[in-house]
Amino acid sequence: MTELRLEGVSKVYGANGTGTSALEGVDITVRDGEFFTLVGPSGCGKTTTLRTIAGFEAPTDGTIRFDGREMGDVPPERRDVGVVFQSYALFPHMSVAENVGYGLRFREPPDGVTVDDRVADLLELVDLEGMGDRDPDQLSGGQRQRVALARALAPAPDLLLLDEPMSALDAQLRESLRRQVSRIQSELGITTVYVTHDQAEALAISDRVAVMNGGRIEQVGRPQEVYREPATRFVAEFVGDNNVFEGDVRGRNGEYSRIAIDGETFSLPSIPDGADRVTFCVRPGALSQAADHNRLPVTVETSEFLGETVRVNGRWNGRRVVLQLPAVPESAELTVGFAPDDAHVIDLDRD
Ligand SMILES: Nc1ncnc2c1ncn2[C@@H]1O[C@H](COP(=O)(O)OP(=O)(O)OP(=O)(O)O)[C@@H](O)[C@H]1O
């Protein structure tokens, strides 16, 4: 099994590196057996990162190592990497079994088993036993992606790379495939890098997540860390709904700091001396009408019924505010508050 390391990896497309800068100094360590996800908006460099790991693109700068071994001169077919792309990319004129067996064209099956046995094992692993004789066009989208996964896993690669493998599927199928991928990954214990623009999917499926933006890594952490303790404003706003505020630090009040925003005073957990400005965030679920601290009046603009809760979009002094309430509010004006400990400080500045 394999540890993957990216050290200062940059990529500039175009002749002589004069075109688009897609990656800027990306440092990532993916631990042996880990399910690691690259998440970020369209164009942030996720696919480019995956393609440089696979060897389909050469980095302009930096180093990629598998278990300490530099991959610079190693071509893709000698990297022991299984890749699954967004589109199914199955061969339409080959049966399901032939598609899976195609993964073994460069390599003998592991442990001396026959190709047929290996293909049968893999079809069982992806819950497609008995479907080997079908053509790809006799399968659903989810089943085709499972064939693609079986094909990638056939030669027992050291590393599995998945580039938005579920994005062409409907929501229900996506969730069921997500559970299957998760089960298979932990059964095999294979080091996996997964790419998605869907932050909810990233949080649900990963051991750790790297949030990318503009070719850079904004934060790497466990899903709970990235969600509860975003390191940057971008992460706070990209991962789940959030409210980000900026205020002036106005001294202490016991164990709390006093913060002024538009002349109103708020209490936050104690802020280190020397900071004049603070950027902090409060999750929608932490803003409640019952809270008696840090109250702010909100003008409701839209309400979205989500089943268990209602997402309310509103404004406070011109700022966008998102609330998560148990029911659609009865009035267009309401006051909510938050407990100081529910605020997370993102950034501190001096004037
Ligand atoms: N072959 C290429 N030639 C030139 N520029 C490219 C090429 N591939 C990607 N880019 C550019 O590099 C940047 C990163 O693209 P990349 O595909 O890695 O992003 P992404 O995060 O995977 O986006 P998406 O989620 O839309 O697939 C973008 O600005 C893109 O336009």
The ligand as a Gaussian input file, in Angstrom:
#p B3LYP/6-31G(d) Opt

LIG

0 1
 N       -5.543000      21.192000     -20.970000
 C       -5.669000      22.424000     -20.491000
 N       -5.135000      23.497000     -21.133000
 C       -5.246000      24.744000     -20.623000
 N       -5.869000      25.034000     -19.477000
 C       -6.418000      24.033000     -18.793000
 C       -6.357000      22.670000     -19.249000
 N       -6.994000      21.883000     -18.339000
 C       -7.438000      22.704000     -17.378000
 N       -7.095000      23.993000     -17.620000
 C       -7.377000      25.169000     -16.775000
 O       -6.779000      24.940000     -15.508000
 C       -7.613000      25.372000     -14.447000
 C       -7.930000      24.191000     -13.530000
 O       -8.722000      23.242000     -14.237000
 P       -9.174000      21.848000     -13.599000
 O       -9.877000      21.094000     -14.674000
 O       -8.031000      21.216000     -12.942000
 O      -10.208000      22.336000     -12.506000
 P      -11.339000      21.498000     -11.719000
 O      -11.295000      21.999000     -10.325000
 O      -11.148000      20.050000     -11.935000
 O      -12.663000      22.001000     -12.423000
 P      -14.028000      21.173000     -12.768000
 O      -14.679000      20.864000     -11.452000
 O      -14.805000      22.178000     -13.581000
 O      -13.611000      19.970000     -13.542000
 C       -8.838000      25.983000     -15.107000
 O       -8.633000      27.364000     -15.205000
 C       -8.853000      25.338000     -16.477000
 O       -9.476000      26.184000     -17.410000

